[in-house]
């Protein structure tokens, strides 16, 4: 798929911490991660993530990117409808009391 066939959803700079993990043997530390949150009102079949710069372009001769994760969070209205549906199903499964007549 050609780059120009994608719709730009968001763009911006990352602020990588200078204390990020050093080397493959280092333990992962959440303090060295960065979460980027952005709105997206349209569902797409494909997403393209492009990194256009490095942290230190004066001394960098390569770039390494790891653990990129795209998560989707349903709109609140979808979650509310789901909860209502589950409540309705639970009510249907609840045993009914006999009237004792």
Buried (B, 14 or more C-beta within 10 A) or exposed (E): EEEEEEEEBEEEEEEEEEEEBEEEEEEEEEEBEEEEEEEEEEEEEEEEEEEEEBEEEEEEEEEEEEEEEEEEEEEEEEEEEEEEEEEEEEEEEEEEEEEEE
